[in-house]
Amino acid sequence: MLGNPIMSEPVYDVVIAGAGIVGAACAYACSREGLKVAVLERDFIGGGATAAGMGHVVVMDDSEAQFALTRYSQRLWQELASELPADCEYVRTGTLWVAADEEELIEVRRKHQFYSQRKVPSEILDSRSLDAAEPQLRTGLAGALFVKEDAVVYPPCVARYLLERSRDLGARVLLGKEVIRLDDEGAAFEDGTVMKGAVMVNAAGARAASLHPDLPIVPRKGHLLITERYPAFVHHQLIELGYLKSAHKSTADSVAFNVQPRKTGQLLIGSSRQYGMDSPEVDRSILSRMLARAGQYIPSLPGLSALRVWTGLRAATPDNLPLIGRCPGYRHVFAAAGHEGLGITTSLATARLLIDQLMSRAPAISSEPYSVQRNIAVHG
């Protein structure tokens, strides 16, 4: 669409609403192409869902489309890892998908076969091997699938880094700028001013639907808890296989065991999902359920000291795939939103798919499964 950078009116080639990790990745991808970029953020860099994400860079297999996007993005993370500064805390921990019983072991075998066919390194651990790999887990668990190339990062610092690199390439990052309208005329602010761009990108996360109500995005509230430092308490990202069941519950509140070791020695504990909740206040009932679930897998967990608890809103779509591409009814408005719990993982691939569309290039993977047109009404 853009071809060569546009240096006349409008002022910018690309204007991005949102400075979370998806918006930051889009800004970096566009800036690297020589495009003139502006990023608008009402709060601060890496806030919103980026600050409420566990920072798990994970391959997922709910569908072929989800696998393609997460695996492509994981490879992009691997390319980026060597240049990330220390505070981004990139560590290839691997993921242990923990099976509580023989029924869940069937799912372990299915996932292992799926990944093996697609050349994703993984290994099935039996009960004894799982005990050796993670001694803090309760005894008697059936086993696990070890997905070796999964990693963890600290998302707010990655978003900051990507925007710093974008600035080095000429991008402008404007904080405290709340966009109230985003259309073919530009990004409008409360004071009546408008910033013009050849392309406008809605990367506003859970607020994306406030700018474009036709987008089928609803917020999901999640809770996170981080502990004091307990070095080597756990060694891998630990997730119960029941997490997949809870993630598919579209309306019911749910919790699941999900524990991540941080490079600092702290533990990040999740996860929860709530619909219809837009308050940032901690829900003590949900938090208690979440911690009780974690304690069922790691019995010593309740004895650890918590440092902080917080919540965030994640942007969910009906089919659990993000919206990447032109918004129907607009000529110059694109979406990069609706990533829910996979925004950290898929941010880099989202940016690549977006810039490939803008530059009229063939993408590395098909962008069709993530098209905005697939399930929304045309703008009137």
Secondary structure as UniProt FT lines:
FT   STRAND          12..17
FT   HELIX           21..32
FT   TURN            33..34
FT   STRAND          37..41
FT   TURN            45..46
FT   HELIX           48..51
FT   STRAND          56..57
FT   HELIX           64..81
FT   TURN            82..83
FT   HELIX           86..88
FT   STRAND          95..99
FT   HELIX           102..117
FT   TURN            118..119
FT   STRAND          122..126
FT   HELIX           127..133
FT   TURN            135..136
FT   TURN            139..140
FT   STRAND          143..147
FT   TURN            148..149
FT   STRAND          151..152
FT   HELIX           155..168
FT   TURN            169..170
FT   STRAND          172..175
FT   STRAND          179..183
FT   TURN            184..185
FT   STRAND          186..189
FT   TURN            190..191
FT   STRAND          194..195
FT   STRAND          197..202
FT   HELIX           205..207
FT   HELIX           208..211
FT   TURN            213..214
FT   STRAND          218..227
FT   TURN            231..232
FT   STRAND          237..240
FT   HELIX           242..247
FT   STRAND          254..261
FT   TURN            263..264
FT   STRAND          267..275
FT   HELIX           284..297
FT   TURN            299..300
FT   HELIX           301..303
FT   STRAND          306..316
FT   TURN            318..319
FT   STRAND          323..326
FT   TURN            328..329
FT   STRAND          333..337
FT   HELIX           340..342
FT   HELIX           343..358
FT   TURN            359..360
FT   HELIX           368..370
FT   HELIX           372..374
//
